[in-house]
Amino acid sequence: MNPDPVVSGEEAKFKISATSGKSITGGEVTITVYFHGIFVHSEKIDLCQETPCPIAPGDFVLSHVQTLPGITPAGPYSLKMSISGNDNELLTCIRFPFKIVRDSQAYVSEI
């Protein structure tokens, strides 16, 4: 996650390295976000918008960029991301925690 912590109102980027045992011609990425364990946001994205398709067997990188609204509350979040192929087969599912801070808090955490 970059930056870490994520700053409310600014762009956040994450990259996930993965390995596939088969060719992937397309699919869907579902991102679900929780704040203090409570659902706050979900979106579905075409897999080929996040990484070049088709994906050959082997290693690949999935990248996503999101600009958070300036009113996004600071605090602990978790993100769940699942990737499904064109046939709706679940290819992977991951979950990771992250923190959002206000702009002024980001500078304090660097000191």
URJOTA-V381801 format. One record per residue. RES is the residue in one letter. SS is DSSP state (alpha for helix, beta for strand, coil for the rest). PHI is phi as a letter, one per 20 degrees, with the letter a starting at -180 (NA if undefined). NEAR is the number of other C-alpha atoms within 8 Angstrom. Layout:
res->RES ss->SS phi->PHI near->NEAR
res->RES ss->SS phi->PHI near->NEAR
This chain:
res->M ss->coil phi->NA near->10
res->N ss->beta phi->c near->8
res->P ss->coil phi->f near->8
res->D ss->coil phi->c near->7
res->P ss->coil phi->f near->11
res->V ss->beta phi->f near->13
res->V ss->beta phi->d near->14
res->S ss->coil phi->g near->15
res->G ss->coil phi->n near->11
res->E ss->coil phi->d near->10
res->E ss->beta phi->f near->9
res->A ss->beta phi->c near->13
res->K ss->beta phi->c near->11
res->F ss->beta phi->b near->9
res->K ss->beta phi->c near->9
res->I ss->beta phi->c near->7
res->S ss->beta phi->e near->8
res->A ss->beta phi->b near->8
res->T ss->beta phi->c near->8
res->S ss->beta phi->d near->10
res->G ss->coil phi->e near->6
res->K ss->coil phi->b near->7
res->S ss->coil phi->f near->9
res->I ss->beta phi->d near->11
res->T ss->coil phi->e near->9
res->G ss->coil phi->r near->12
res->G ss->beta phi->r near->14
res->E ss->beta phi->c near->12
res->V ss->beta phi->d near->12
res->T ss->beta phi->d near->11
res->I ss->beta phi->d near->11
res->T ss->beta phi->c near->12
res->V ss->beta phi->d near->12
res->Y ss->beta phi->c near->12
res->F ss->beta phi->d near->11
res->H ss->coil phi->l near->7
res->G ss->coil phi->n near->7
res->I ss->beta phi->d near->6
res->F ss->beta phi->g near->8
res->V ss->beta phi->c near->8
res->H ss->beta phi->a near->7
res->S ss->beta phi->b near->8
res->E ss->beta phi->b near->7
res->K ss->beta phi->d near->8
res->I ss->beta phi->c near->9
res->D ss->beta phi->f near->10
res->L ss->alpha phi->g near->12
res->C ss->alpha phi->f near->10
res->Q ss->alpha phi->e near->7
res->E ss->alpha phi->e near->10
res->T ss->coil phi->b near->10
res->P ss->coil phi->f near->7
res->C ss->coil phi->d near->9
res->P ss->coil phi->f near->9
res->I ss->beta phi->e near->10
res->A ss->coil phi->f near->8
res->P ss->coil phi->g near->10
res->G ss->beta phi->p near->8
res->D ss->beta phi->e near->8
res->F ss->beta phi->b near->10
res->V ss->beta phi->c near->9
res->L ss->beta phi->d near->10
res->S ss->beta phi->d near->10
res->H ss->beta phi->b near->8
res->V ss->beta phi->c near->8
res->Q ss->beta phi->b near->7
res->T ss->beta phi->e near->8
res->L ss->coil phi->e near->11
res->P ss->coil phi->g near->8
res->G ss->coil phi->f near->7
res->I ss->coil phi->e near->6
res->T ss->coil phi->f near->8
res->P ss->coil phi->f near->8
res->A ss->coil phi->f near->9
res->G ss->beta phi->q near->9
res->P ss->beta phi->e near->10
res->Y ss->beta phi->c near->13
res->S ss->beta phi->c near->12
res->L ss->beta phi->c near->12
res->K ss->beta phi->d near->11
res->M ss->beta phi->c near->11
res->S ss->beta phi->c near->12
res->I ss->beta phi->c near->13
res->S ss->beta phi->d near->13
res->G ss->beta phi->f near->13
res->N ss->coil phi->g near->9
res->D ss->coil phi->e near->6
res->N ss->coil phi->m near->7
res->E ss->coil phi->f near->7
res->L ss->beta phi->f near->9
res->L ss->beta phi->e near->8
res->T ss->beta phi->a near->7
res->C ss->beta phi->b near->9
res->I ss->beta phi->c near->7
res->R ss->beta phi->b near->8
res->F ss->beta phi->b near->7
res->P ss->beta phi->e near->8
res->F ss->beta phi->b near->12
res->K ss->beta phi->c near->11
res->I ss->beta phi->d near->13
res->V ss->beta phi->c near->14
res->R ss->coil phi->f near->10
res->D ss->alpha phi->g near->9
res->S ss->alpha phi->f near->7
res->Q ss->alpha phi->f near->8
res->A ss->alpha phi->f near->11
res->Y ss->alpha phi->f near->8
res->V ss->alpha phi->f near->7
res->S ss->alpha phi->f near->6
res->E ss->alpha phi->e near->5
res->I ss->coil phi->f near->4
